[in-house]
Amino acid sequence: MAKLTFISWNVNGIRAVGKKEALKWIDDAGVDFLGLQEIKAEADQIPDTIFDRNYKFQSINSSSNKGQSGVALYTDIKGEAFSCDHVDILDEGRINEYHFGNIAYFNVYFPNGQRSEERLVYKLAFYERFLEYILELHKEGKSIIVCGDVNTAHHSIDLARPKANEKTSGFLPVERAWQDKLLAAGFIDTFRYMHGDVEDRYSWWSYRAAARKNNVGWRIDYFYVSDDLKENIVDAEILDEVMGSDHCPVKLVLDI
């Protein structure tokens, strides 16, 4: 058994974060798996200087729409990367799928449904394709870890102003119902598992109206694990002191 530390962070532009040196903390943080979302870059555009740690394995999945979306995975643990293009059917660079040992690990930037009704429909279909796939893998005997920007706050406790956002994509009943379905299928929201109904803990804040300063936020970044990993959870945390993006990183420690 070894303790493995996983970090998930929507960086909202990896080149911008690189210029701010906002990822340098990774060098001393003992991170075994670093999953970044919304990198907005091709692999050859990512600066070598974002951090000094030299990970042995990296998987970059950039969007076919240049300058949008994109995910990146860094680790020292040998495994196999997959494209998952049967879920990300529009090739928007939304998923790193990485298998190591008996674990299938997913770093995901789930779609945002606020732009249009069509994008909301796509988001919900993406949710369903993804859940169907991970349930299939779990049925085959894989343990599952899912991290990333889910783009939905699950319960009223997960955003500062639930009443005002009842009809906003990101807190619609139909979106939240998917998270209900995920948990009903045996997956665990690791932060809630460790911290219960603690309030005022968020992972995203608008750049407007001093939202972060006033902690008017949303918890839309998650680590989910399949039920067979429940006893392996050591820690789950929101690293809201880390600056550099409109999101902050979230953390999971597993004894594996």
C-alpha positions in Angstrom: 0.0 0.0 0.0 1.2 3.5 -0.8 -0.4 6.9 -0.3 -1.0 8.6 -3.7 -1.9 12.3 -4.0 -4.1 13.4 -6.8 -4.7 17.1 -7.7 -7.3 18.4 -10.1 -7.4 22.0 -11.2 -9.2 24.0 -13.9 -6.4 26.4 -14.7 -8.4 28.5 -17.2 -5.4 28.8 -19.6 -2.2 27.0 -18.8 -0.1 29.6 -20.5 -1.6 32.3 -18.4 -1.1 30.3 -15.3 2.5 29.7 -16.4 3.2 33.4 -16.7 1.9 33.9 -13.1 4.1 31.0 -11.9 0.9 29.7 -10.3 1.8 26.0 -10.7 5.3 26.2 -9.0 3.8 24.9 -5.8 3.6 21.5 -7.5 7.3 21.1 -7.2 7.2 20.6 -3.4 3.7 19.2 -3.0 4.4 15.5 -3.6 1.7 15.2 -6.3 1.5 11.8 -7.9 -1.3 12.6 -10.4 -1.8 16.1 -11.7 -5.0 16.6 -13.8 -5.5 20.0 -15.3 -8.6 21.2 -17.2 -9.2 24.0 -19.6 -5.6 24.3 -20.6 -6.5 26.1 -23.9 -3.3 25.0 -25.6 -1.7 22.5 -27.9 1.0 20.2 -26.4 3.8 22.2 -28.0 2.4 25.5 -26.6 2.7 24.4 -23.0 5.8 26.1 -21.4 8.5 23.9 -20.0 8.7 26.3 -17.1 5.2 25.8 -15.6 6.9 23.7 -12.8 10.3 22.2 -12.4 9.2 18.7 -11.5 9.9 16.3 -14.4 7.1 13.8 -14.6 7.9 10.6 -16.5 4.5 10.4 -18.2 2.2 13.1 -19.6 -0.9 13.0 -21.6 -2.2 16.1 -23.4 -5.6 16.1 -25.0 -6.2 19.4 -26.8 -9.4 20.5 -28.4 -10.0 20.6 -32.1 -11.2 24.1 -31.4 -7.9 25.8 -30.9 -7.6 28.0 -27.7 -10.6 26.2 -26.0 -11.0 23.4 -23.5 -8.2 20.8 -23.4 -6.9 18.6 -20.5 -3.5 17.6 -19.3 -2.4 14.7 -17.1 1.1 14.4 -15.4 2.3 11.4 -13.4 5.3 9.2 -12.6 3.2 6.1 -12.4 3.4 4.0 -15.5 0.1 3.2 -17.2 -1.8 3.4 -20.5 -3.5 6.4 -21.9 -6.7 6.2 -23.9 -8.6 8.7 -26.1 -12.1 8.2 -24.8 -13.4 9.8 -28.1 -16.6 7.7 -27.9 -17.6 10.0 -25.0 -15.9 13.3 -26.2 -17.5 12.9 -29.7 -16.9 16.5 -30.7 -13.2 16.2 -30.1 -13.2 19.1 -27.6 -10.2 17.8 -25.6 -12.3 17.0 -22.5 -11.0 13.7 -21.1 -7.7 12.1 -20.1 -8.3 8.4 -19.5 -5.4 6.6 -17.8 -5.3 3.0 -16.6 -2.7 1.9 -14.0 -2.9 -1.3 -12.1 -6.6 -2.1 -11.6 -7.6 1.5 -11.7 -9.2 3.6 -14.5 -8.5 7.3 -13.8 -10.3 10.1 -15.6 -9.4 13.8 -15.7 -12.4 15.5 -17.2 -13.5 18.9 -18.2 -17.3 18.5 -18.5 -19.2 20.8 -20.9 -20.7 24.0 -19.8 -24.4 24.4 -20.6 -24.9 28.1 -20.2 -24.1 29.2 -23.8 -27.2 27.8 -25.4 -30.0 25.2 -25.2 -28.0 23.1 -27.7 -25.0 23.1 -25.4 -27.1 22.1 -22.4 -28.5 19.2 -24.4 -24.9 18.2 -25.4 -23.7 18.5 -21.8 -26.5 16.1 -20.6 -25.7 13.6 -23.3 -22.0 13.8 -22.5 -22.9 13.1 -18.8 -24.9 10.0 -19.8 -22.2 8.6 -22.2 -19.5 9.1 -19.6 -21.5 7.4 -16.8 -22.4 4.5 -19.1 -18.8 4.0 -19.9 -17.4 4.1 -16.4 -20.1 1.8 -15.2 -19.1 -0.6 -17.9 -15.5 -0.5 -16.8 -16.5 -1.0 -13.2 -18.5 -4.0 -14.1 -15.4 -5.4 -15.8 -13.6 -5.1 -12.5 -11.9 -1.7 -12.7 -11.8 0.6 -9.8 -12.7 4.2 -11.0 -11.4 7.6 -10.1 -13.0 10.7 -11.7 -11.7 14.2 -11.2 -12.4 17.5 -12.8 -14.6 20.4 -13.4 -18.1 18.9 -13.5 -19.7 22.3 -14.2 -22.6 21.6 -11.9 -23.0 22.2 -8.1 -24.8 19.2 -6.7 -26.7 20.5 -3.7 -27.8 23.9 -2.3 -24.9 23.7 0.2 -22.5 23.6 -2.8 -23.1 27.2 -3.9 -23.5 30.5 -2.1 -26.7 31.6 -3.8 -28.8 28.6 -4.7 -32.2 30.4 -4.9 -30.9 33.0 -7.4 -29.4 30.2 -9.6 -32.3 27.7 -9.7 -32.8 28.4 -13.4 -29.1 28.7 -14.3 -27.2 26.0 -16.1 -24.8 24.6 -13.5 -27.6 24.2 -10.9 -30.6 23.0 -12.9 -32.5 20.0 -11.5 -31.8 18.0 -14.6 -28.1 18.5 -14.3 -28.0 17.8 -10.5 -30.1 14.6 -11.2 -27.1 13.2 -13.0 -24.9 13.6 -9.9 -27.7 11.8 -7.9 -27.6 9.0 -10.5 -23.8 8.8 -10.2 -23.9 8.5 -6.4 -26.8 6.0 -6.6 -24.6 3.9 -8.9 -22.2 3.6 -6.0 -19.8 6.5 -6.6 -18.6 8.6 -3.7 -18.2 12.4 -3.5 -14.9 12.2 -1.6 -15.0 15.8 -0.2 -18.5 15.2 1.3 -17.4 11.8 2.5 -14.6 13.3 4.5 -16.2 16.6 5.6 -19.9 16.0 5.7 -22.2 19.0 5.4 -19.5 21.6 6.0 -20.7 24.9 4.5 -19.1 27.8 2.5 -16.5 25.6 0.7 -16.3 26.4 -3.0 -13.9 25.8 -5.9 -15.0 28.4 -8.4 -15.7 32.1 -8.1 -16.7 34.6 -10.8 -14.1 37.2 -11.6 -16.9 39.8 -11.2 -18.0 41.7 -8.1 -15.2 40.5 -5.8 -16.8 37.1 -5.7 -13.7 35.3 -4.4 -12.9 37.9 -1.8 -16.5 37.6 -0.5 -16.6 33.8 -1.0 -19.6 33.9 -3.3 -18.7 30.7 -5.0 -19.7 27.3 -6.4 -18.3 23.8 -5.6 -18.2 22.4 -9.2 -14.8 20.6 -9.0 -14.9 17.1 -7.7 -13.2 13.9 -7.0 -15.5 10.8 -7.3 -14.3 7.3 -6.6 -16.1 3.9 -7.1 -17.4 2.3 -3.9 -14.7 -0.3 -3.8 -12.2 2.5 -3.1 -14.2 3.9 -0.1 -11.9 2.4 2.5 -8.8 3.7 0.6 -9.8 7.4 1.1 -7.3 9.2 3.3 -8.0 12.8 2.6 -10.1 15.0 0.3 -9.7 18.8 0.4 -10.3 22.0 -1.5 -7.1 24.1 -1.8 -8.8 27.5 -1.8 -5.6 29.3 -0.8 -4.1 28.5 -4.2 -4.5 31.4 -6.6 -4.0 31.8 -10.4 -7.4 30.8 -11.9 -11.1 31.5 -11.3 -11.0 27.9 -9.9 -8.9 26.5 -7.1 -7.4 23.0 -7.1 -9.1 20.1 -5.3 -7.1 17.2 -3.7 -7.6 13.5 -3.0 -5.2 11.2 -1.1 -5.8 7.4 -1.5 -4.0 4.5 0.1 -3.6 2.1 -2.8 
